Each structure stands twice: as structure tokens, then as C-alpha cells.
Amino acid sequence: MRSLFLVSILLLGFAATVRPADAADVRMFIRHEVADYAAWRKAYNGFDATRRKLGVTGQAVYQSLDNPNDVTVTHDFKTADKAKSFASSPDLKTTMEKAGVKGTPQVWFTTSAAK
């Protein structure tokens, strides 16, 4: 009985260190100001199928507490190459322009840090 308990503990420890198959390897952050959040959000939602086709596996949208037109978006990717390809996509650039993005967005890429 004691050995079964120890095996269970070891398996739980192993399971806690294994990343899920759909975990993002690269997260892209984009921060920009938009002319009108509602109009931008409509364009962002309309770009969903293209976003997925370009390799986005997950995303989230955040607004500044002080300025709802100050938007930060995250996009998850399996690889850095897919993230950088997405960032340089002409389709993305055109959509952002039409959506009312002001100025040049701040863009940066991250990966999970070692524990």
C-alpha cells in the first residue's frame, strides 16, 4: 500500500511538470491606441479566421483602466517563426489600419520563463 502511495505521488509530480499539448510556446504582445474601441473590436473579431489561419492558437484583449482606447492584445503561437510571420503579415497591417489603430504599435515577443 505504501509503494502505491509513493508511485501516486511521483506520477502527480510528473504530471505537474508536463506542459499541455496546446500550451503556447511564444506569446506576442501588441499595445496600441485606437480611434474608437467599438469599431476596432468589430474589425478585430472579423479578423478571427485569418488570425487562426496565420497560426494564432490563443488570444486576449485588454483595455487600460484610464483609457478604453489604449488596447493591449496577446496572441499565442507554437513557434517564434509563426509569431514573427503573423506580425509582418500584410493582412494584419491592412486590418489594423482600417480598424483605426493610431501611430506605431508597441510589439514584443516572449516565451515561458524557466521555473
C-alpha positions as CSV (number, residue, x, y, z in Angstrom):
1,M,0.0,0.0,0.0
2,R,2.8,2.4,0.8
3,S,4.5,1.8,-2.6
4,L,1.2,2.6,-4.3
5,F,1.1,5.8,-2.4
6,L,4.7,6.7,-3.4
7,V,4.0,5.9,-7.1
8,S,0.9,8.1,-7.0
9,I,2.9,11.0,-5.5
10,L,5.6,10.6,-8.2
11,L,3.0,10.5,-11.0
12,L,1.3,13.6,-9.7
13,G,4.7,15.4,-9.6
14,F,5.4,14.3,-13.1
15,A,2.0,15.4,-14.4
16,A,2.5,18.8,-12.8
17,T,5.7,19.4,-14.8
18,V,4.4,18.3,-18.2
19,R,3.1,21.2,-20.4
20,P,-0.3,20.7,-22.0
21,A,-0.1,19.9,-25.8
22,D,-1.9,23.2,-26.6
23,A,0.3,25.4,-24.4
24,A,1.8,28.4,-26.2
25,D,5.5,28.4,-26.7
26,V,5.5,32.1,-27.8
27,R,3.3,35.0,-26.7
28,M,3.2,38.2,-28.7
29,F,2.1,41.4,-27.0
30,I,0.7,44.3,-29.0
31,R,-0.1,47.7,-27.4
32,H,-1.6,50.5,-29.4
33,E,-4.2,53.3,-29.2
34,V,-7.3,53.1,-31.3
35,A,-9.6,55.8,-32.5
36,D,-12.7,54.0,-31.3
37,Y,-12.7,50.8,-29.3
38,A,-16.1,49.6,-30.6
39,A,-15.1,50.0,-34.2
40,W,-11.6,48.4,-33.5
41,R,-13.2,45.4,-31.7
42,K,-15.6,44.8,-34.6
43,A,-12.6,44.7,-37.0
44,Y,-10.6,42.5,-34.6
45,N,-13.4,40.0,-34.3
46,G,-13.9,39.9,-38.0
47,F,-10.2,39.0,-38.4
48,D,-10.5,35.9,-36.3
49,A,-10.5,33.3,-39.1
50,T,-7.5,34.9,-40.7
51,R,-5.7,35.2,-37.3
52,R,-6.2,31.4,-36.8
53,K,-5.0,30.6,-40.3
54,L,-1.9,32.7,-39.6
55,G,-1.0,30.5,-36.6
56,V,-2.6,32.2,-33.6
57,T,-3.6,29.5,-31.1
58,G,-5.0,31.8,-28.4
59,Q,-5.6,35.5,-27.8
60,A,-6.8,38.0,-25.2
61,V,-7.7,41.7,-25.4
62,Y,-7.2,44.2,-22.5
63,Q,-8.1,47.8,-22.1
64,S,-6.4,50.4,-20.0
65,L,-8.3,51.4,-16.8
66,D,-7.7,55.0,-17.6
67,N,-8.3,55.0,-21.4
68,P,-10.5,52.4,-23.1
69,N,-8.9,53.2,-26.4
70,D,-5.5,52.1,-25.1
71,V,-5.5,48.4,-26.0
72,T,-3.1,45.6,-25.3
73,V,-3.6,42.3,-27.1
74,T,-1.9,39.0,-26.7
75,H,-1.5,36.3,-29.3
76,D,-0.2,32.8,-28.7
77,F,1.8,30.7,-31.2
78,K,3.6,27.4,-31.3
79,T,6.8,28.9,-32.7
80,A,8.6,32.2,-32.9
81,D,8.7,31.9,-36.7
82,K,4.9,31.8,-36.8
83,A,4.6,34.8,-34.4
84,K,7.0,36.9,-36.4
85,S,5.4,35.9,-39.7
86,F,2.0,36.9,-38.2
87,A,3.4,40.3,-37.1
88,S,4.7,41.1,-40.5
89,S,1.5,39.9,-42.3
90,P,0.2,42.4,-44.9
91,D,-3.3,41.3,-44.0
92,L,-2.7,42.2,-40.3
93,K,-1.3,45.6,-41.3
94,T,-4.3,46.4,-43.5
95,T,-6.8,45.3,-40.9
96,M,-5.1,47.4,-38.2
97,E,-5.1,50.5,-40.4
98,K,-8.8,50.0,-41.3
99,A,-9.6,49.4,-37.6
100,G,-8.3,52.8,-36.6
101,V,-5.0,52.0,-34.9
102,K,-3.2,55.2,-34.2
103,G,0.6,55.5,-34.5
104,T,3.0,52.7,-34.4
105,P,2.1,49.8,-32.1
106,Q,4.5,48.5,-29.5
107,V,5.2,44.8,-30.2
108,W,7.2,42.3,-28.3
109,F,7.6,38.6,-28.1
110,T,8.0,36.4,-25.0
111,T,8.4,32.7,-24.1
112,S,7.7,31.0,-20.8
113,A,10.5,31.5,-18.3
114,A,12.1,28.6,-16.5
115,K,10.8,27.9,-13.1
